[in-house]
Amino acid sequence: MNWVYRGRCWRFGDNLAIDGEIMPLRFALSRETDPNVLRDFLMSEIDPDFPKKVKPGDIIVAGRRFGQGNPHIQGFLGIRGHGLGLVAESIPRGSFRNAINAGLPFLAPCAGVTAACETGDELEVNFETGLFRNLTRGQDHQYQPIEPELREIVAVGGWANHVRKRLAQTTTA
Amino acid sequence: MGQTISEKILSRATGRPVKAGEIIYPKPDLVTCHDWYVVNFDKALQEFGVTKLFDPSRVLISTDHEPVAVAPASSERQKRVREIVAKYGITQFYDVGRGGLGHIFPIEMGFIRPGMFVEAYDTHVTNYGAVGCLGIAFVVEVSEIMALGSVWMKVPETVRVNLHGKLQPGTSMRDVAQKLIADLGDELIDYSVVEFGGPGMIDIDISGRHTLCNTPLEIGAKSALVEPDEATLAYLKPRTKEPLELIKSDANAVFRKVIDYDLNKIGPQVAVPPTPDNVHPIDKALGTPIQHAFIGSCASGNFKDLADAAAILKDRRIHPDVRLYVTPATQEVALEATRAGLMEIFLAAGATLTQAGCGPCAGGRIGAMAEGETSINTGTRNDPRRLGASGDVYLASPLTVAASAIAGKITDPRSMLAKE
């Protein structure tokens, strides 16, 4: 798995709601879990053109409590569907699990990261080491990467693949 | 370094000493799931090719979200649940009329004890903290637990809350539990276990402890528990033959924060829509007309909650514009309330009694609100549509809900207790 993403920064503020702002609620209600379907609606209630503007390797940088609300996984699957990375000042518990389970490379919590960049900056983020480089500003920031046990789940592509891997280990053990 | 109660419980469940912040795969003593998710976890297991549960004797299933099947599809689902329970050989199955609300009856039956670790589908399993057990919800990941007997978690930090003083007349633990989460705030509580103790605990019975452990997860707590004490032992001894241990945090345990909280200062509270932590003194909502009222749920459906409501409803009639549903949490609560004459008081007042379980709080499948109506109730949450339709939902104590149902508008229960 490639842990280093290089691309444009897309910066958002605090308290982005998982239902509505990050992904329209109807996909949670219909239990849609295909990243290729969900990608076309990512952040569309904030900016209808957002899904067309982003490219794989781009990085969403968000403020506090990214993904707040009733923890639905669809928003994180939509981010993964575009091949984007995520760096957030904080992610509440239920959404943190969903980000792992969606197989999304991310860094959180990263205090002050929204002050370290703005939309359009060229970023390079290493999700394995926590190194956040703003190439436009020529500044580096070091954050705590997510734990190795959780990177393992992300590396295999998320929850379902990880469960399959654990099941296979149980039968061979 | 010392350990908190939660670190001790998780150390035992992991088989080695653990501390806050570590990622672990602890082994639960029990896994619970309710009627509405059984078909889903079975489907997930089939997709994974799993045909056996990790340990069917450690799984408990309760029919509580929709105990009385109200549509042909519900009857079919109940039948499927029974088939799935039989297929996996699950022995602890409490169908309609047997147990009641799965966050409460396992405590009454002595299955839940201090120091135990329970994993669950449903979020309000934190009620098990009432007797010093750590209950944690994993929602859809319960399928992984059913198959493999564990799932990852981060050992949570603990916020210790020491209660002082006594409840004032016209207030209940529900007022305290609601006010407390509003005062603590989501920033402090996120991803923590709230541990209750202190000198004020001596006057708080197991019913009140259920309520205390029920609310913190609404603002992001991983769980909540009460430090077990003599009251815990007195409650559990007649209910179990298993050894009981008074587990406590070490004197040098590390807490995220220690908070002292004064019960004397708390009057009737109301959680104003649309969130359970939007809590204000009742004055904020006094006089708001209501059409729908409900007493019950895992937050406030125990005998003491019903007795509080009955004290207000005795020799009074519910307002003509209001329908009041009363749902005892469990079969045992219903039986005890019947023997104590509470059901007679509810019926004489014009209330509607429903089968033990979650009642209208489970998405309004039973006794829902209609569009544009206003409800005051003792359910767990007040999001729009929690009770079926998109009207305003106010949360309050059983005393306040009963007083409001009589007056037809949100009312301070102290005005109806004055004659004593």
Interface residues (C-beta under 8 A of the other chain):
Chain A: N70 P71 S90 P92 R93 G94 R97 N101 E147 E149 L150 I153 W159 A160 V163 R164 R166 L167 T170
Chain B: I23 F48 G49 V50 V139 E141 S143 E144 A147 L148 W152 K154 D186 D190 Y191 G220 K222 D383
